Amino acid sequence: MDAKSIVSAKFPKLEKICSPIEIEKVHSMGAQSFVHPFKVYMLEKEEQPFDRLAITVPKRLFKLAVSRNLIKRRVREAYRLNKRYPGKRGLIAPEMKNYDIFLVYISKKELSFKVISKAVKEILDSIDGEKE
């Protein structure tokens, strides 16, 4: 991955956790916290130059795929706009920690983009606080 793709505000596949094995590893070994409307699992990864994200919306809470997909789109967009990358929140230092982040949406309501964005920003700011 080149430096140009790291500094972009895109959300490429390299920044997504796609493997069920990787997701299970973050779920079982990661630190757990709660930021409404998410249960957050984070696992520190030293070998990767950026944070990676996985999102899940339980089928038992939202029976219709349309609803689940809407929520996942809102979360992805909130992450894309607020993620940490060079130029936005300072340069990446060699000792900077990066995480695999697994977000589980646990609210029973479809929340607005504004509420979801605020929660995602709070999660990312808490990660920044841990790094310093």
Backbone bond lengths (Angstrom), bond angles and torsions (degrees), N, CA, C in turn:
res aa  C-N    CA-C-N  psi(-1)  N-CA   C-N-CA  omega(-1)  CA-C   N-CA-C  phi
1 M - - - 1.450 - - 1.529 108.17 -
2 D 1.303 116.63 129.26 1.463 119.96 -177.91 1.522 111.37 -88.31
3 A 1.337 115.65 167.63 1.468 121.57 -176.22 1.522 111.80 -64.09
4 K 1.334 117.16 -32.10 1.465 119.78 -177.75 1.524 111.60 -63.74
5 S 1.335 117.41 -39.56 1.458 119.39 -179.37 1.528 112.08 -73.40
6 I 1.342 117.10 -23.86 1.462 119.73 177.32 1.520 110.74 -71.17
7 V 1.333 118.13 -37.39 1.453 120.31 -175.60 1.518 113.56 -84.36
8 S 1.318 118.60 -6.86 1.456 119.37 -178.06 1.521 111.01 -76.94
9 A 1.303 115.61 159.95 1.465 121.32 179.03 1.521 111.11 -92.39
10 K 1.317 116.93 16.00 1.458 120.41 178.02 1.523 109.60 -78.88
11 F 1.306 116.26 174.44 1.454 121.89 177.76 1.530 108.06 -128.94
12 P 1.364 116.57 74.75 1.466 119.99 -175.71 1.529 112.51 -73.65
13 K 1.307 115.05 167.94 1.458 121.32 -177.95 1.527 112.21 -59.33
14 L 1.328 117.71 -30.67 1.461 120.64 178.95 1.526 112.34 -61.65
15 E 1.318 117.88 -22.98 1.459 122.08 -179.88 1.526 112.50 -94.59
16 K 1.327 116.85 8.24 1.459 121.20 179.36 1.523 109.24 -111.48
17 I 1.310 116.39 143.69 1.459 120.66 173.43 1.523 105.69 -91.42
18 C 1.324 116.75 111.41 1.464 120.79 -174.38 1.529 112.89 -104.06
19 S 1.309 117.12 -26.97 1.455 121.37 -174.71 1.532 111.36 -78.44
20 P 1.329 117.71 129.43 1.466 120.05 175.81 1.532 112.27 -59.65
21 I 1.318 116.83 -30.49 1.463 121.13 178.51 1.526 109.98 -66.99
22 E 1.330 116.86 -44.19 1.467 121.52 178.19 1.535 110.82 -63.98
23 I 1.327 116.33 -42.25 1.468 120.63 179.37 1.524 109.75 -62.61
24 E 1.324 117.39 -43.97 1.461 121.04 179.10 1.526 111.13 -63.71
25 K 1.324 117.52 -37.10 1.463 121.44 178.25 1.531 110.63 -63.44
26 V 1.339 116.98 -44.50 1.469 120.81 177.96 1.522 109.90 -63.97
27 H 1.329 116.67 -41.79 1.465 121.87 -178.48 1.525 111.45 -64.52
28 S 1.327 117.18 -42.16 1.462 119.79 -174.97 1.528 113.54 -85.52
29 M 1.338 117.82 -36.12 1.465 120.45 -174.68 1.522 113.60 -102.99
30 G 1.315 118.47 -12.93 1.453 121.77 -174.05 1.519 113.79 -78.87
31 A 1.333 114.57 158.24 1.463 120.71 174.35 1.523 108.44 -71.53
32 Q 1.308 116.04 140.10 1.466 121.00 -175.52 1.523 110.14 -111.31
33 S 1.329 116.17 138.14 1.459 121.17 173.91 1.522 108.52 -146.75
34 F 1.329 115.33 177.06 1.454 120.49 -178.41 1.524 109.42 -134.81
35 V 1.319 115.88 126.23 1.465 123.22 171.81 1.521 104.88 -133.57
36 H 1.326 116.03 112.44 1.467 119.47 -175.23 1.520 110.54 -54.62
37 P 1.293 121.33 127.95 1.455 132.99 8.96 1.532 113.95 -101.65
38 F 1.331 118.68 31.21 1.461 121.63 -175.26 1.511 112.73 -121.06
39 K 1.321 114.66 145.28 1.448 121.33 162.15 1.523 103.08 -98.92
40 V 1.326 116.88 127.73 1.461 121.98 -171.37 1.522 109.43 -114.03
41 Y 1.329 115.92 129.81 1.456 122.15 173.10 1.525 106.61 -117.51
42 M 1.349 116.46 130.93 1.466 120.50 -179.60 1.520 109.38 -131.53
43 L 1.316 115.18 135.14 1.456 121.52 177.42 1.514 107.86 -128.57
44 E 1.321 116.58 124.28 1.463 120.84 -178.73 1.527 109.99 -70.86
45 K 1.335 115.76 133.60 1.461 122.16 178.74 1.521 107.95 -127.97
46 E 1.313 117.30 117.66 1.460 121.18 -177.49 1.523 112.78 -86.71
47 E 1.316 117.57 -25.43 1.467 119.80 -173.37 1.527 114.55 -83.44
48 Q 1.309 118.75 -4.79 1.462 120.14 -179.25 1.533 110.94 -109.98
49 P 1.335 117.53 145.08 1.467 120.84 -175.13 1.533 114.16 -87.54
50 F 1.329 118.73 8.91 1.462 121.49 -175.81 1.520 108.97 -157.60
51 D 1.324 116.72 163.15 1.461 121.83 175.27 1.524 109.29 -76.72
52 R 1.353 115.85 149.98 1.461 120.71 174.41 1.519 108.32 -122.49
53 L 1.336 116.45 153.87 1.459 121.40 -172.26 1.525 111.36 -133.80
54 A 1.333 115.10 142.88 1.464 122.47 169.12 1.527 107.09 -133.13
55 I 1.320 115.92 143.53 1.467 121.83 -176.83 1.524 108.12 -128.66
56 T 1.313 116.13 139.46 1.449 119.25 172.82 1.528 109.74 -138.49
57 V 1.328 114.51 143.03 1.459 122.57 175.66 1.528 105.51 -126.03
58 P 1.342 117.86 114.06 1.461 121.03 -174.01 1.528 113.81 -62.16
59 K 1.313 114.36 137.83 1.457 121.01 178.77 1.525 111.30 -68.28
60 R 1.321 117.19 -26.86 1.471 119.43 -179.80 1.526 111.93 -70.00
61 L 1.345 117.45 -22.71 1.463 120.65 177.69 1.528 112.24 -89.45
62 F 1.341 116.10 -35.89 1.469 121.48 -179.01 1.521 108.02 -129.47
63 K 1.307 115.74 101.97 1.466 121.17 -175.82 1.525 112.57 -67.51
64 L 1.341 117.14 -34.46 1.459 120.42 -176.73 1.528 111.07 -85.67
65 A 1.325 116.13 131.17 1.461 121.05 178.97 1.528 111.32 -61.23
66 V 1.328 116.63 -31.07 1.462 120.94 179.16 1.531 110.16 -59.12
67 S 1.309 116.90 -43.19 1.468 121.56 179.89 1.519 111.18 -67.12
68 R 1.338 116.47 -45.42 1.469 120.18 179.25 1.519 110.86 -61.18
69 N 1.312 116.86 -43.39 1.467 120.79 -179.14 1.526 111.94 -66.54
70 L 1.322 117.64 -37.70 1.458 121.38 177.54 1.527 110.62 -60.73
71 I 1.317 116.13 -46.34 1.465 120.39 179.89 1.531 110.35 -63.73
72 K 1.333 116.95 -43.97 1.476 119.27 179.32 1.523 111.52 -63.43
73 R 1.327 118.07 -37.78 1.479 120.49 176.47 1.518 111.04 -62.58
74 R 1.336 116.14 -42.48 1.472 119.80 179.25 1.521 111.01 -63.98
75 V 1.321 117.40 -41.55 1.468 120.73 179.84 1.530 110.48 -66.30
76 R 1.326 117.27 -44.55 1.472 120.47 179.18 1.519 111.29 -60.18
77 E 1.326 116.63 -43.68 1.465 120.34 -179.67 1.530 110.91 -66.29
78 A 1.321 117.04 -41.06 1.466 120.60 177.68 1.531 110.14 -62.23
79 Y 1.327 117.05 -41.86 1.461 120.67 177.83 1.526 110.76 -64.73
80 R 1.322 116.11 -46.06 1.467 120.91 -178.20 1.526 111.37 -58.44
81 L 1.322 116.99 -40.31 1.456 120.89 -178.04 1.527 112.91 -76.11
82 N 1.318 117.45 -25.80 1.464 120.83 -174.51 1.522 115.06 -111.43
83 K 1.326 118.04 -1.39 1.464 119.11 -174.70 1.523 111.58 -63.89
84 R 1.304 113.28 160.48 1.461 120.64 -178.00 1.523 108.52 -89.77
85 Y 1.296 116.20 123.93 1.459 120.38 174.60 1.520 108.30 -150.20
86 P 1.334 117.29 158.75 1.456 119.99 -177.37 1.519 111.04 -56.99
87 G 1.314 116.10 139.53 1.451 120.19 -179.81 1.510 111.96 96.32
88 K 1.336 117.52 -27.72 1.456 119.32 178.98 1.524 110.76 -92.11
89 R 1.317 116.35 -47.44 1.458 120.15 -178.02 1.519 110.88 -125.34
90 G 1.307 117.21 33.63 1.456 120.48 179.23 1.510 111.18 99.36
91 L 1.299 115.95 170.64 1.460 121.57 -179.08 1.514 110.61 -77.24
92 I 1.329 115.46 152.31 1.459 119.62 175.83 1.521 107.77 -75.61
93 A 1.308 116.23 121.63 1.458 121.38 176.26 1.525 108.45 -87.54
94 P 1.322 118.29 151.89 1.468 120.00 -179.18 1.532 112.41 -58.97
95 E 1.338 116.70 -31.38 1.463 119.20 -178.62 1.522 112.61 -87.22
96 M 1.324 118.08 4.70 1.462 121.79 -178.28 1.527 110.38 -65.93
97 K 1.323 115.70 132.38 1.462 121.26 179.17 1.528 109.07 -87.29
98 N 1.309 115.07 144.38 1.457 120.35 175.64 1.521 108.33 -124.61
99 Y 1.312 115.29 152.94 1.457 121.24 -170.88 1.518 112.18 -127.92
100 D 1.339 114.09 152.63 1.453 121.47 161.93 1.520 104.50 -94.02
101 I 1.324 116.86 126.63 1.460 122.11 -176.13 1.525 108.54 -117.87
102 F 1.315 115.89 129.15 1.462 122.08 179.17 1.518 107.68 -120.14
103 L 1.343 116.71 115.33 1.461 122.05 -178.22 1.530 109.89 -104.90
104 V 1.325 116.02 126.27 1.461 122.02 175.88 1.517 106.91 -112.45
105 Y 1.322 116.30 117.14 1.468 122.12 -179.87 1.518 107.31 -77.63
106 I 1.347 117.69 120.58 1.471 119.44 -174.09 1.526 114.06 -117.76
107 S 1.318 118.27 -1.46 1.464 120.20 177.75 1.528 109.62 -72.37
108 K 1.313 116.07 148.25 1.463 120.17 179.25 1.518 112.15 -88.08
109 K 1.347 116.58 -3.26 1.464 121.17 -179.93 1.518 110.18 -113.96
110 E 1.327 115.08 152.06 1.462 120.53 170.75 1.518 107.25 -77.32
111 L 1.310 117.54 108.86 1.457 120.57 -178.78 1.521 110.62 -88.98
112 S 1.314 115.79 158.27 1.462 120.66 -178.58 1.521 111.23 -71.58
113 F 1.312 115.32 163.85 1.458 121.11 178.32 1.525 110.58 -60.33
114 K 1.305 116.91 -37.31 1.468 121.35 -178.32 1.531 110.99 -60.84
115 V 1.314 117.67 -44.88 1.465 122.14 -179.98 1.528 110.49 -67.45
116 I 1.325 116.38 -44.30 1.466 120.97 179.77 1.517 110.27 -63.77
117 S 1.321 117.15 -43.28 1.460 121.50 179.87 1.530 111.42 -61.81
118 K 1.309 116.26 -40.70 1.466 120.48 178.98 1.533 110.51 -63.14
119 A 1.328 116.90 -41.59 1.466 121.10 179.73 1.528 111.08 -66.97
120 V 1.330 117.22 -43.20 1.473 121.05 179.40 1.522 109.69 -63.46
121 K 1.326 116.78 -41.75 1.467 120.51 178.63 1.529 110.34 -62.56
122 E 1.322 117.24 -40.52 1.467 121.44 177.78 1.533 110.99 -62.54
123 I 1.327 116.93 -40.47 1.462 121.58 177.97 1.524 110.22 -62.89
124 L 1.328 116.79 -47.60 1.464 120.41 -178.98 1.522 111.70 -66.97
125 D 1.323 117.61 -36.19 1.465 120.20 176.83 1.522 111.26 -66.62
126 S 1.323 117.20 -35.46 1.476 119.40 177.80 1.519 110.22 -67.15
127 I 1.313 117.58 -34.34 1.475 120.91 176.25 1.515 109.47 -66.14
128 D 1.338 117.02 -42.73 1.460 120.58 177.31 1.514 110.50 -60.12
129 G 1.330 117.52 -38.64 1.460 121.74 179.40 1.527 111.52 -64.27
130 E 1.351 117.23 -36.01 1.451 121.26 178.54 1.528 111.84 -68.74
131 K 1.316 116.13 -31.05 1.460 120.46 -175.32 1.525 111.82 -73.82
132 E 1.312 117.26 -26.84 1.460 120.09 -174.98 1.503 112.33 -89.41
